[in-house]
Amino acid sequence: MSTAAQHPHLTVVPPMPTAAPAPLEGVVVDKAPVALRSDSAVARAVAHVAENRGYLPLVGRGYRRIGQRWIAGYRDYHPHLIATAAQALAAEGDVAKQSALRDELEDRRAAGQRHRRIYLAKTSGWSLAATTAATAGTLTGGFWVTLATGLGAYLYGIRHGVGDEQTTCPLVDGPLLSGPAEAPSPGVRGVDDLVTALIKAGIITEAQRAETRILGGVRPDGPGWAATIELPEGMKAVEATSKVGELASALRKKGLQLEFKPDSSETAHEGMARLWVADSPTPYAGPKVYSELVDAPRWHFWRDGIPLGMDARQARQVLRLIWSSMLVGGLQDYGKSYLARLIAAAAALDPTVRIIVITGKTGPDWAPLKAIAHRYIAGSDPSTIREVFATMTSTIEEMQARGVELDRLFEKEPHKVPEGKITPELAANGMGPVLLIVEELQELLDGAAVTKMAMPDDESENPRLVSAKGPLVDLFARFNRLTRFVLGMGLYITQRPDADSVPTELREVCVKRACFRTKSPESSKMILGDLAVKAGAAPHALLESSKGIFVLDEGAEDGYRTLRGDVIDLPDFAKICERGRQLRIDAGTLTGDAAERAERDRRANQARLLSADCLAVMDAAGTDRIRTEDLLTALGKHDIGSYGHMTPEGLKELLASAGLGIPVSLGPMGDLKNPRGFKREAFARYA
């Protein structure tokens, strides 16, 4: 439901009463031009006369506004469309899609040029017609036509200078029009009120009002309104956007309703900023949105990215993690694991992605990944910390070997690595992305702090033992730096955003950062960095009810985004991981711990089936022990399974491989003193 009536957009004047105003007395307007004698125009003219400013300033302001409107029409959003296409092309890693995006960019540029030519032609035509008419009238009509032409131009400037931003008269306390007041439409209150709000927010001063321009005016934009602000000369946009909280207060809005960023479009400069204000005081409210990954049979991590959620405009947002690493932080219970689960789910459904999980706590949150993870380590005790070191060291060595192979390919078969980097084709043939998930980073670092170990480069007989925390941070950061070009990606999650839990050297090698609610700007800076917070990112301004809402900074020119994440519940995540396991089995990419786990499961299932067959034979014979040869004969006689063509040695190997043991001494059996075979208890434990 709209809240315009309660919180008028960009309103800096008292609300209009619904009752008719008292008659206006004591003000005589005897010099107002006839063209201005309408209720609202007369009122504004009265205001200017009362301030002894005359009409000349109105003329100048009117023609300035006409010029601004002409410029806005000349551009007609084409620069924005071109900038959007250029940003999409720069962010796209798929060569095939780059070609299509390049064509789209050229089409948009051509459309912009065509629009400008047509607009200029129309303007030239009207200007020529007006000039011709004025010249002809002056030459044929003499003084009076010249006077009428000048007066018309004068009144035309006054009419546009009065404009329609101001709806009250400062001479009287109330509106000038009788009848009920209409609620203002979103984003159409005018530029003067917005500039006033910038002054009240301390972004500019009153003396800088004339230097501040609102390019294109205040315009509707989706479920809100937008404006492009050109700040006074010498002021950087990043200085203005850091005061987004003050601007929200000046506009009588919640901080969540505002997006205030430096303008990164092609036609912008350092002193331009973009403002967007949502109509709703809760732009991210709504029911849970379940991720499309929940029902996806398969996903292309490289090509399709990671579907994250939506912004305040209800536009879907996708994360591209290839070639980078990511840090996620914020207070507990605000949705960090849900965001990380979206990334893990997209990786799980791509059988070319190898996943390594290191979590500082044991628990069910990441347990479904055991079915597909190449390595899965949980805990923060000293032995587990040493296991983490061994895993990270071997992983980095393996990724460096991949880099050596890439060099060899570039020398021998350069067409396979045209840019010296892994391509989607190479990724599909064994060089797939490697995603390192580090959950509960703060617990791992706390555990490493009390773990003593020798420095990696100390090979002396009695090495000096030091805290493992520093070397562990270095190892994570080294993984990010060295493996990025061979598709290594790190995802680090922490719920304690402070200097001890988020070391600067690790944060700085995480290009992408997401921050949920924090308690202070300092905590926000620990996750997002100083520049993002200075540019207006404010996770510390999120409310206690802001579950699942986070600020994402991808290091791009367009700055940060505030998003509400999609949801994957734990049972759905388990099903996704099961699908991912089957995809890897089919593709032959199930490796490491997951492959060993699958082998154990296969052997256990085989043991259950073999045990059931053998117990059925022994039950039929009424015995608790049986020779291997007799067991094989009985299995073939009863036509159980596919034992008919098997030899006794083959049966022994089959039973041993299934974990059912080898033949043992059975004791005296008839004429045989001590034959070898199997006892019932060997099979009963799997029954």
Secondary structure as a PSIPRED ss2 file (coil, helix, strand):
# PSIPRED VFORMAT (PSIPRED V4.0)

   1 M C   1.000  0.000  0.000
   2 S C   1.000  0.000  0.000
   3 T C   1.000  0.000  0.000
   4 A C   1.000  0.000  0.000
   5 A C   1.000  0.000  0.000
   6 Q C   1.000  0.000  0.000
   7 H C   1.000  0.000  0.000
   8 P C   1.000  0.000  0.000
   9 H C   1.000  0.000  0.000
  10 L C   1.000  0.000  0.000
  11 T C   1.000  0.000  0.000
  12 V C   1.000  0.000  0.000
  13 V C   1.000  0.000  0.000
  14 P C   1.000  0.000  0.000
  15 P C   1.000  0.000  0.000
  16 M C   1.000  0.000  0.000
  17 P C   1.000  0.000  0.000
  18 T C   1.000  0.000  0.000
  19 A C   1.000  0.000  0.000
  20 A C   1.000  0.000  0.000
  21 P C   1.000  0.000  0.000
  22 A C   1.000  0.000  0.000
  23 P C   1.000  0.000  0.000
  24 L C   1.000  0.000  0.000
  25 E C   1.000  0.000  0.000
  26 G C   1.000  0.000  0.000
  27 V C   1.000  0.000  0.000
  28 V C   1.000  0.000  0.000
  29 V C   1.000  0.000  0.000
  30 D C   1.000  0.000  0.000
  31 K C   1.000  0.000  0.000
  32 A C   1.000  0.000  0.000
  33 P C   1.000  0.000  0.000
  34 V H   0.000  1.000  0.000
  35 A H   0.000  1.000  0.000
  36 L H   0.000  1.000  0.000
  37 R C   1.000  0.000  0.000
  38 S C   1.000  0.000  0.000
  39 D H   0.000  1.000  0.000
  40 S H   0.000  1.000  0.000
  41 A H   0.000  1.000  0.000
  42 V H   0.000  1.000  0.000
  43 A H   0.000  1.000  0.000
  44 R H   0.000  1.000  0.000
  45 A H   0.000  1.000  0.000
  46 V H   0.000  1.000  0.000
  47 A H   0.000  1.000  0.000
  48 H H   0.000  1.000  0.000
  49 V H   0.000  1.000  0.000
  50 A H   0.000  1.000  0.000
  51 E C   1.000  0.000  0.000
  52 N C   1.000  0.000  0.000
  53 R C   1.000  0.000  0.000
  54 G C   1.000  0.000  0.000
  55 Y C   1.000  0.000  0.000
  56 L H   0.000  1.000  0.000
  57 P H   0.000  1.000  0.000
  58 L H   0.000  1.000  0.000
  59 V H   0.000  1.000  0.000
  60 G H   0.000  1.000  0.000
  61 R H   0.000  1.000  0.000
  62 G H   0.000  1.000  0.000
  63 Y H   0.000  1.000  0.000
  64 R H   0.000  1.000  0.000
  65 R H   0.000  1.000  0.000
  66 I H   0.000  1.000  0.000
  67 G H   0.000  1.000  0.000
  68 Q H   0.000  1.000  0.000
  69 R H   0.000  1.000  0.000
  70 W H   0.000  1.000  0.000
  71 I H   0.000  1.000  0.000
  72 A H   0.000  1.000  0.000
  73 G H   0.000  1.000  0.000
  74 Y H   0.000  1.000  0.000
  75 R H   0.000  1.000  0.000
  76 D C   1.000  0.000  0.000
  77 Y C   1.000  0.000  0.000
  78 H H   0.000  1.000  0.000
  79 P H   0.000  1.000  0.000
  80 H H   0.000  1.000  0.000
  81 L H   0.000  1.000  0.000
  82 I H   0.000  1.000  0.000
  83 A H   0.000  1.000  0.000
  84 T H   0.000  1.000  0.000
  85 A H   0.000  1.000  0.000
  86 A H   0.000  1.000  0.000
  87 Q H   0.000  1.000  0.000
  88 A H   0.000  1.000  0.000
  89 L H   0.000  1.000  0.000
  90 A H   0.000  1.000  0.000
  91 A H   0.000  1.000  0.000
  92 E C   1.000  0.000  0.000
  93 G C   1.000  0.000  0.000
  94 D C   1.000  0.000  0.000
  95 V H   0.000  1.000  0.000
  96 A H   0.000  1.000  0.000
  97 K H   0.000  1.000  0.000
  98 Q H   0.000  1.000  0.000
  99 S H   0.000  1.000  0.000
 100 A H   0.000  1.000  0.000
 101 L H   0.000  1.000  0.000
 102 R H   0.000  1.000  0.000
 103 D H   0.000  1.000  0.000
 104 E H   0.000  1.000  0.000
 105 L H   0.000  1.000  0.000
 106 E H   0.000  1.000  0.000
 107 D H   0.000  1.000  0.000
 108 R H   0.000  1.000  0.000
 109 R H   0.000  1.000  0.000
 110 A H   0.000  1.000  0.000
 111 A H   0.000  1.000  0.000
 112 G H   0.000  1.000  0.000
 113 Q H   0.000  1.000  0.000
 114 R H   0.000  1.000  0.000
 115 H H   0.000  1.000  0.000
 116 R H   0.000  1.000  0.000
 117 R H   0.000  1.000  0.000
 118 I H   0.000  1.000  0.000
 119 Y H   0.000  1.000  0.000
 120 L H   0.000  1.000  0.000
 121 A H   0.000  1.000  0.000
 122 K H   0.000  1.000  0.000
 123 T H   0.000  1.000  0.000
 124 S H   0.000  1.000  0.000
 125 G H   0.000  1.000  0.000
 126 W H   0.000  1.000  0.000
 127 S H   0.000  1.000  0.000
 128 L H   0.000  1.000  0.000
 129 A H   0.000  1.000  0.000
 130 A H   0.000  1.000  0.000
 131 T H   0.000  1.000  0.000
 132 T H   0.000  1.000  0.000
 133 A H   0.000  1.000  0.000
 134 A H   0.000  1.000  0.000
 135 T H   0.000  1.000  0.000
 136 A H   0.000  1.000  0.000
 137 G H   0.000  1.000  0.000
 138 T H   0.000  1.000  0.000
 139 L H   0.000  1.000  0.000
 140 T H   0.000  1.000  0.000
 141 G H   0.000  1.000  0.000
 142 G C   1.000  0.000  0.000
 143 F H   0.000  1.000  0.000
 144 W H   0.000  1.000  0.000
 145 V H   0.000  1.000  0.000
 146 T H   0.000  1.000  0.000
 147 L H   0.000  1.000  0.000
 148 A H   0.000  1.000  0.000
 149 T H   0.000  1.000  0.000
 150 G H   0.000  1.000  0.000
 151 L H   0.000  1.000  0.000
 152 G H   0.000  1.000  0.000
 153 A H   0.000  1.000  0.000
 154 Y H   0.000  1.000  0.000
 155 L H   0.000  1.000  0.000
 156 Y H   0.000  1.000  0.000
 157 G H   0.000  1.000  0.000
 158 I H   0.000  1.000  0.000
 159 R H   0.000  1.000  0.000
 160 H H   0.000  1.000  0.000
 161 G H   0.000  1.000  0.000
 162 V H   0.000  1.000  0.000
 163 G C   1.000  0.000  0.000
 164 D C   1.000  0.000  0.000
 165 E C   1.000  0.000  0.000
 166 Q C   1.000  0.000  0.000
 167 T C   1.000  0.000  0.000
 168 T E   0.000  0.000  1.000
 169 C C   1.000  0.000  0.000
 170 P C   1.000  0.000  0.000
 171 L C   1.000  0.000  0.000
 172 V C   1.000  0.000  0.000
 173 D C   1.000  0.000  0.000
 174 G C   1.000  0.000  0.000
 175 P E   0.000  0.000  1.000
 176 L C   1.000  0.000  0.000
 177 L C   1.000  0.000  0.000
 178 S C   1.000  0.000  0.000
 179 G C   1.000  0.000  0.000
 180 P C   1.000  0.000  0.000
 181 A C   1.000  0.000  0.000
 182 E C   1.000  0.000  0.000
 183 A C   1.000  0.000  0.000
 184 P C   1.000  0.000  0.000
 185 S C   1.000  0.000  0.000
 186 P C   1.000  0.000  0.000
 187 G C   1.000  0.000  0.000
 188 V C   1.000  0.000  0.000
 189 R C   1.000  0.000  0.000
 190 G C   1.000  0.000  0.000
 191 V H   0.000  1.000  0.000
 192 D H   0.000  1.000  0.000
 193 D H   0.000  1.000  0.000
 194 L H   0.000  1.000  0.000
 195 V H   0.000  1.000  0.000
 196 T H   0.000  1.000  0.000
 197 A H   0.000  1.000  0.000
 198 L H   0.000  1.000  0.000
 199 I H   0.000  1.000  0.000
 200 K H   0.000  1.000  0.000
 201 A C   1.000  0.000  0.000
 202 G C   1.000  0.000  0.000
 203 I C   1.000  0.000  0.000
 204 I C   1.000  0.000  0.000
 205 T C   1.000  0.000  0.000
 206 E H   0.000  1.000  0.000
 207 A H   0.000  1.000  0.000
 208 Q H   0.000  1.000  0.000
 209 R C   1.000  0.000  0.000
 210 A C   1.000  0.000  0.000
 211 E C   1.000  0.000  0.000
 212 T C   1.000  0.000  0.000
 213 R E   0.000  0.000  1.000
 214 I E   0.000  0.000  1.000
 215 L E   0.000  0.000  1.000
 216 G E   0.000  0.000  1.000
 217 G E   0.000  0.000  1.000
 218 V E   0.000  0.000  1.000
 219 R E   0.000  0.000  1.000
 220 P E   0.000  0.000  1.000
 221 D C   1.000  0.000  0.000
 222 G C   1.000  0.000  0.000
 223 P C   1.000  0.000  0.000
 224 G E   0.000  0.000  1.000
 225 W E   0.000  0.000  1.000
 226 A E   0.000  0.000  1.000
 227 A E   0.000  0.000  1.000
 228 T E   0.000  0.000  1.000
 229 I E   0.000  0.000  1.000
 230 E E   0.000  0.000  1.000
 231 L C   1.000  0.000  0.000
 232 P C   1.000  0.000  0.000
 233 E C   1.000  0.000  0.000
 234 G C   1.000  0.000  0.000
 235 M C   1.000  0.000  0.000
 236 K C   1.000  0.000  0.000
 237 A H   0.000  1.000  0.000
 238 V H   0.000  1.000  0.000
 239 E H   0.000  1.000  0.000
 240 A H   0.000  1.000  0.000
 241 T H   0.000  1.000  0.000
 242 S C   1.000  0.000  0.000
 243 K C   1.000  0.000  0.000
 244 V H   0.000  1.000  0.000
 245 G H   0.000  1.000  0.000
 246 E H   0.000  1.000  0.000
 247 L H   0.000  1.000  0.000
 248 A H   0.000  1.000  0.000
 249 S H   0.000  1.000  0.000
 250 A H   0.000  1.000  0.000
 251 L C   1.000  0.000  0.000
 252 R C   1.000  0.000  0.000
 253 K C   1.000  0.000  0.000
 254 K C   1.000  0.000  0.000
 255 G H   0.000  1.000  0.000
 256 L H   0.000  1.000  0.000
 257 Q H   0.000  1.000  0.000
 258 L E   0.000  0.000  1.000
 259 E E   0.000  0.000  1.000
 260 F E   0.000  0.000  1.000
 261 K E   0.000  0.000  1.000
 262 P E   0.000  0.000  1.000
 263 D C   1.000  0.000  0.000
 264 S C   1.000  0.000  0.000
 265 S C   1.000  0.000  0.000
 266 E C   1.000  0.000  0.000
 267 T C   1.000  0.000  0.000
 268 A C   1.000  0.000  0.000
 269 H C   1.000  0.000  0.000
 270 E C   1.000  0.000  0.000
 271 G C   1.000  0.000  0.000
 272 M E   0.000  0.000  1.000
 273 A E   0.000  0.000  1.000
 274 R E   0.000  0.000  1.000
 275 L E   0.000  0.000  1.000
 276 W E   0.000  0.000  1.000
 277 V E   0.000  0.000  1.000
 278 A E   0.000  0.000  1.000
 279 D C   1.000  0.000  0.000
 280 S C   1.000  0.000  0.000
 281 P C   1.000  0.000  0.000
 282 T C   1.000  0.000  0.000
 283 P C   1.000  0.000  0.000
 284 Y C   1.000  0.000  0.000
 285 A C   1.000  0.000  0.000
 286 G C   1.000  0.000  0.000
 287 P C   1.000  0.000  0.000
 288 K C   1.000  0.000  0.000
 289 V C   1.000  0.000  0.000
 290 Y E   0.000  0.000  1.000
 291 S C   1.000  0.000  0.000
 292 E H   0.000  1.000  0.000
 293 L H   0.000  1.000  0.000
 294 V H   0.000  1.000  0.000
 295 D C   1.000  0.000  0.000
 296 A C   1.000  0.000  0.000
 297 P C   1.000  0.000  0.000
 298 R C   1.000  0.000  0.000
 299 W C   1.000  0.000  0.000
 300 H C   1.000  0.000  0.000
 301 F H   0.000  1.000  0.000
 302 W H   0.000  1.000  0.000
 303 R H   0.000  1.000  0.000
 304 D H   0.000  1.000  0.000
 305 G C   1.000  0.000  0.000
 306 I E   0.000  0.000  1.000
 307 P E   0.000  0.000  1.000
 308 L E   0.000  0.000  1.000
 309 G E   0.000  0.000  1.000
 310 M E   0.000  0.000  1.000
 311 D C   1.000  0.000  0.000
 312 A C   1.000  0.000  0.000
 313 R C   1.000  0.000  0.000
 314 Q C   1.000  0.000  0.000
 315 A C   1.000  0.000  0.000
 316 R E   0.000  0.000  1.000
 317 Q E   0.000  0.000  1.000
 318 V E   0.000  0.000  1.000
 319 L E   0.000  0.000  1.000
 320 R C   1.000  0.000  0.000
 321 L C   1.000  0.000  0.000
 322 I C   1.000  0.000  0.000
 323 W C   1.000  0.000  0.000
 324 S C   1.000  0.000  0.000
 325 S C   1.000  0.000  0.000
 326 M E   0.000  0.000  1.000
 327 L E   0.000  0.000  1.000
 328 V E   0.000  0.000  1.000
 329 G E   0.000  0.000  1.000
 330 G C   1.000  0.000  0.000
 331 L C   1.000  0.000  0.000
 332 Q C   1.000  0.000  0.000
 333 D C   1.000  0.000  0.000
 334 Y C   1.000  0.000  0.000
 335 G C   1.000  0.000  0.000
 336 K H   0.000  1.000  0.000
 337 S H   0.000  1.000  0.000
 338 Y H   0.000  1.000  0.000
 339 L H   0.000  1.000  0.000
 340 A H   0.000  1.000  0.000
 341 R H   0.000  1.000  0.000
 342 L H   0.000  1.000  0.000
 343 I H   0.000  1.000  0.000
 344 A H   0.000  1.000  0.000
 345 A H   0.000  1.000  0.000
 346 A H   0.000  1.000  0.000
 347 A H   0.000  1.000  0.000
 348 A H   0.000  1.000  0.000
 349 L C   1.000  0.000  0.000
 350 D C   1.000  0.000  0.000
 351 P C   1.000  0.000  0.000
 352 T C   1.000  0.000  0.000
 353 V C   1.000  0.000  0.000
 354 R E   0.000  0.000  1.000
 355 I E   0.000  0.000  1.000
 356 I E   0.000  0.000  1.000
 357 V E   0.000  0.000  1.000
 358 I E   0.000  0.000  1.000
 359 T E   0.000  0.000  1.000
 360 G C   1.000  0.000  0.000
 361 K C   1.000  0.000  0.000
 362 T C   1.000  0.000  0.000
 363 G C   1.000  0.000  0.000
 364 P C   1.000  0.000  0.000
 365 D C   1.000  0.000  0.000
 366 W C   1.000  0.000  0.000
 367 A H   0.000  1.000  0.000
 368 P H   0.000  1.000  0.000
 369 L H   0.000  1.000  0.000
 370 K H   0.000  1.000  0.000
 371 A H   0.000  1.000  0.000
 372 I C   1.000  0.000  0.000
 373 A C   1.000  0.000  0.000
 374 H C   1.000  0.000  0.000
 375 R E   0.000  0.000  1.000
 376 Y E   0.000  0.000  1.000
 377 I E   0.000  0.000  1.000
 378 A E   0.000  0.000  1.000
 379 G C   1.000  0.000  0.000
 380 S C   1.000  0.000  0.000
 381 D C   1.000  0.000  0.000
 382 P H   0.000  1.000  0.000
 383 S H   0.000  1.000  0.000
 384 T H   0.000  1.000  0.000
 385 I H   0.000  1.000  0.000
 386 R H   0.000  1.000  0.000
 387 E H   0.000  1.000  0.000
 388 V H   0.000  1.000  0.000
 389 F H   0.000  1.000  0.000
 390 A H   0.000  1.000  0.000
 391 T H   0.000  1.000  0.000
 392 M H   0.000  1.000  0.000
 393 T H   0.000  1.000  0.000
 394 S H   0.000  1.000  0.000
 395 T H   0.000  1.000  0.000
 396 I H   0.000  1.000  0.000
 397 E H   0.000  1.000  0.000
 398 E H   0.000  1.000  0.000
 399 M H   0.000  1.000  0.000
 400 Q H   0.000  1.000  0.000
 401 A H   0.000  1.000  0.000
 402 R H   0.000  1.000  0.000
 403 G H   0.000  1.000  0.000
 404 V H   0.000  1.000  0.000
 405 E H   0.000  1.000  0.000
 406 L H   0.000  1.000  0.000
 407 D H   0.000  1.000  0.000
 408 R H   0.000  1.000  0.000
 409 L H   0.000  1.000  0.000
 410 F H   0.000  1.000  0.000
 411 E H   0.000  1.000  0.000
 412 K H   0.000  1.000  0.000
 413 E C   1.000  0.000  0.000
 414 P H   0.000  1.000  0.000
 415 H H   0.000  1.000  0.000
 416 K H   0.000  1.000  0.000
 417 V C   1.000  0.000  0.000
 418 P C   1.000  0.000  0.000
 419 E C   1.000  0.000  0.000
 420 G C   1.000  0.000  0.000
 421 K C   1.000  0.000  0.000
 422 I C   1.000  0.000  0.000
 423 T C   1.000  0.000  0.000
 424 P H   0.000  1.000  0.000
 425 E H   0.000  1.000  0.000
 426 L H   0.000  1.000  0.000
 427 A H   0.000  1.000  0.000
 428 A H   0.000  1.000  0.000
 429 N C   1.000  0.000  0.000
 430 G C   1.000  0.000  0.000
 431 M C   1.000  0.000  0.000
 432 G C   1.000  0.000  0.000
 433 P C   1.000  0.000  0.000
 434 V E   0.000  0.000  1.000
 435 L E   0.000  0.000  1.000
 436 L E   0.000  0.000  1.000
 437 I E   0.000  0.000  1.000
 438 V E   0.000  0.000  1.000
 439 E E   0.000  0.000  1.000
 440 E C   1.000  0.000  0.000
 441 L H   0.000  1.000  0.000
 442 Q H   0.000  1.000  0.000
 443 E H   0.000  1.000  0.000
 444 L H   0.000  1.000  0.000
 445 L H   0.000  1.000  0.000
 446 D H   0.000  1.000  0.000
 447 G H   0.000  1.000  0.000
 448 A H   0.000  1.000  0.000
 449 A H   0.000  1.000  0.000
 450 V C   1.000  0.000  0.000
 451 T C   1.000  0.000  0.000
 452 K E   0.000  0.000  1.000
 453 M E   0.000  0.000  1.000
 454 A E   0.000  0.000  1.000
 455 M C   1.000  0.000  0.000
 456 P C   1.000  0.000  0.000
 457 D C   1.000  0.000  0.000
 458 D C   1.000  0.000  0.000
 459 E C   1.000  0.000  0.000
 460 S C   1.000  0.000  0.000
 461 E C   1.000  0.000  0.000
 462 N C   1.000  0.000  0.000
 463 P C   1.000  0.000  0.000
 464 R C   1.000  0.000  0.000
 465 L E   0.000  0.000  1.000
 466 V E   0.000  0.000  1.000
 467 S E   0.000  0.000  1.000
 468 A C   1.000  0.000  0.000
 469 K H   0.000  1.000  0.000
 470 G H   0.000  1.000  0.000
 471 P H   0.000  1.000  0.000
 472 L H   0.000  1.000  0.000
 473 V H   0.000  1.000  0.000
 474 D H   0.000  1.000  0.000
 475 L H   0.000  1.000  0.000
 476 F H   0.000  1.000  0.000
 477 A H   0.000  1.000  0.000
 478 R H   0.000  1.000  0.000
 479 F H   0.000  1.000  0.000
 480 N H   0.000  1.000  0.000
 481 R H   0.000  1.000  0.000
 482 L H   0.000  1.000  0.000
 483 T H   0.000  1.000  0.000
 484 R H   0.000  1.000  0.000
 485 F H   0.000  1.000  0.000
 486 V H   0.000  1.000  0.000
 487 L C   1.000  0.000  0.000
 488 G E   0.000  0.000  1.000
 489 M E   0.000  0.000  1.000
 490 G E   0.000  0.000  1.000
 491 L E   0.000  0.000  1.000
 492 Y E   0.000  0.000  1.000
 493 I E   0.000  0.000  1.000
 494 T C   1.000  0.000  0.000
 495 Q C   1.000  0.000  0.000
 496 R C   1.000  0.000  0.000
 497 P C   1.000  0.000  0.000
 498 D C   1.000  0.000  0.000
 499 A C   1.000  0.000  0.000
 500 D C   1.000  0.000  0.000
 501 S C   1.000  0.000  0.000
 502 V C   1.000  0.000  0.000
 503 P C   1.000  0.000  0.000
 504 T H   0.000  1.000  0.000
 505 E H   0.000  1.000  0.000
 506 L H   0.000  1.000  0.000
 507 R H   0.000  1.000  0.000
 508 E C   1.000  0.000  0.000
 509 V C   1.000  0.000  0.000
 510 C C   1.000  0.000  0.000
 511 V C   1.000  0.000  0.000
 512 K E   0.000  0.000  1.000
 513 R E   0.000  0.000  1.000
 514 A E   0.000  0.000  1.000
 515 C E   0.000  0.000  1.000
 516 F C   1.000  0.000  0.000
 517 R C   1.000  0.000  0.000
 518 T C   1.000  0.000  0.000
 519 K C   1.000  0.000  0.000
 520 S C   1.000  0.000  0.000
 521 P H   0.000  1.000  0.000
 522 E H   0.000  1.000  0.000
 523 S H   0.000  1.000  0.000
 524 S H   0.000  1.000  0.000
 525 K H   0.000  1.000  0.000
 526 M H   0.000  1.000  0.000
 527 I H   0.000  1.000  0.000
 528 L H   0.000  1.000  0.000
 529 G C   1.000  0.000  0.000
 530 D H   0.000  1.000  0.000
 531 L H   0.000  1.000  0.000
 532 A H   0.000  1.000  0.000
 533 V H   0.000  1.000  0.000
 534 K H   0.000  1.000  0.000
 535 A C   1.000  0.000  0.000
 536 G C   1.000  0.000  0.000
 537 A C   1.000  0.000  0.000
 538 A C   1.000  0.000  0.000
 539 P H   0.000  1.000  0.000
 540 H H   0.000  1.000  0.000
 541 A H   0.000  1.000  0.000
 542 L C   1.000  0.000  0.000
 543 L C   1.000  0.000  0.000
 544 E C   1.000  0.000  0.000
 545 S C   1.000  0.000  0.000
 546 S C   1.000  0.000  0.000
 547 K C   1.000  0.000  0.000
 548 G C   1.000  0.000  0.000
 549 I E   0.000  0.000  1.000
 550 F E   0.000  0.000  1.000
 551 V E   0.000  0.000  1.000
 552 L E   0.000  0.000  1.000
 553 D E   0.000  0.000  1.000
 554 E C   1.000  0.000  0.000
 555 G C   1.000  0.000  0.000
 556 A C   1.000  0.000  0.000
 557 E C   1.000  0.000  0.000
 558 D C   1.000  0.000  0.000
 559 G C   1.000  0.000  0.000
 560 Y E   0.000  0.000  1.000
 561 R E   0.000  0.000  1.000
 562 T E   0.000  0.000  1.000
 563 L E   0.000  0.000  1.000
 564 R E   0.000  0.000  1.000
 565 G E   0.000  0.000  1.000
 566 D C   1.000  0.000  0.000
 567 V E   0.000  0.000  1.000
 568 I C   1.000  0.000  0.000
 569 D C   1.000  0.000  0.000
 570 L H   0.000  1.000  0.000
 571 P H   0.000  1.000  0.000
 572 D H   0.000  1.000  0.000
 573 F H   0.000  1.000  0.000
 574 A H   0.000  1.000  0.000
 575 K H   0.000  1.000  0.000
 576 I H   0.000  1.000  0.000
 577 C H   0.000  1.000  0.000
 578 E H   0.000  1.000  0.000
 579 R H   0.000  1.000  0.000
 580 G H   0.000  1.000  0.000
 581 R H   0.000  1.000  0.000
 582 Q H   0.000  1.000  0.000
 583 L H   0.000  1.000  0.000
 584 R H   0.000  1.000  0.000
 585 I H   0.000  1.000  0.000
 586 D H   0.000  1.000  0.000
 587 A H   0.000  1.000  0.000
 588 G C   1.000  0.000  0.000
 589 T C   1.000  0.000  0.000
 590 L C   1.000  0.000  0.000
 591 T C   1.000  0.000  0.000
 592 G H   0.000  1.000  0.000
 593 D H   0.000  1.000  0.000
 594 A H   0.000  1.000  0.000
 595 A H   0.000  1.000  0.000
 596 E H   0.000  1.000  0.000
 597 R H   0.000  1.000  0.000
 598 A H   0.000  1.000  0.000
 599 E H   0.000  1.000  0.000
 600 R H   0.000  1.000  0.000
 601 D H   0.000  1.000  0.000
 602 R H   0.000  1.000  0.000
 603 R H   0.000  1.000  0.000
 604 A H   0.000  1.000  0.000
 605 N H   0.000  1.000  0.000
 606 Q H   0.000  1.000  0.000
 607 A H   0.000  1.000  0.000
 608 R H   0.000  1.000  0.000
 609 L H   0.000  1.000  0.000
 610 L H   0.000  1.000  0.000
 611 S H   0.000  1.000  0.000
 612 A H   0.000  1.000  0.000
 613 D H   0.000  1.000  0.000
 614 C H   0.000  1.000  0.000
 615 L H   0.000  1.000  0.000
 616 A H   0.000  1.000  0.000
 617 V H   0.000  1.000  0.000
 618 M H   0.000  1.000  0.000
 619 D H   0.000  1.000  0.000
 620 A H   0.000  1.000  0.000
 621 A H   0.000  1.000  0.000
 622 G C   1.000  0.000  0.000
 623 T C   1.000  0.000  0.000
 624 D C   1.000  0.000  0.000
 625 R E   0.000  0.000  1.000
 626 I E   0.000  0.000  1.000
 627 R E   0.000  0.000  1.000
 628 T H   0.000  1.000  0.000
 629 E H   0.000  1.000  0.000
 630 D H   0.000  1.000  0.000
 631 L H   0.000  1.000  0.000
 632 L H   0.000  1.000  0.000
 633 T H   0.000  1.000  0.000
 634 A H   0.000  1.000  0.000
 635 L H   0.000  1.000  0.000
 636 G H   0.000  1.000  0.000
 637 K H   0.000  1.000  0.000
 638 H C   1.000  0.000  0.000
 639 D C   1.000  0.000  0.000
 640 I C   1.000  0.000  0.000
 641 G C   1.000  0.000  0.000
 642 S C   1.000  0.000  0.000
 643 Y C   1.000  0.000  0.000
 644 G C   1.000  0.000  0.000
 645 H C   1.000  0.000  0.000
 646 M C   1.000  0.000  0.000
 647 T C   1.000  0.000  0.000
 648 P H   0.000  1.000  0.000
 649 E H   0.000  1.000  0.000
 650 G H   0.000  1.000  0.000
 651 L H   0.000  1.000  0.000
 652 K H   0.000  1.000  0.000
 653 E H   0.000  1.000  0.000
 654 L H   0.000  1.000  0.000
 655 L H   0.000  1.000  0.000
 656 A H   0.000  1.000  0.000
 657 S H   0.000  1.000  0.000
 658 A C   1.000  0.000  0.000
 659 G C   1.000  0.000  0.000
 660 L C   1.000  0.000  0.000
 661 G C   1.000  0.000  0.000
 662 I C   1.000  0.000  0.000
 663 P C   1.000  0.000  0.000
 664 V E   0.000  0.000  1.000
 665 S E   0.000  0.000  1.000
 666 L C   1.000  0.000  0.000
 667 G C   1.000  0.000  0.000
 668 P C   1.000  0.000  0.000
 669 M E   0.000  0.000  1.000
 670 G C   1.000  0.000  0.000
 671 D C   1.000  0.000  0.000
 672 L E   0.000  0.000  1.000
 673 K C   1.000  0.000  0.000
 674 N C   1.000  0.000  0.000
 675 P C   1.000  0.000  0.000
 676 R E   0.000  0.000  1.000
 677 G E   0.000  0.000  1.000
 678 F E   0.000  0.000  1.000
 679 K E   0.000  0.000  1.000
 680 R H   0.000  1.000  0.000
 681 E H   0.000  1.000  0.000
 682 A H   0.000  1.000  0.000
 683 F H   0.000  1.000  0.000
 684 A H   0.000  1.000  0.000
 685 R C   1.000  0.000  0.000
 686 Y C   1.000  0.000  0.000
 687 A C   1.000  0.000  0.000
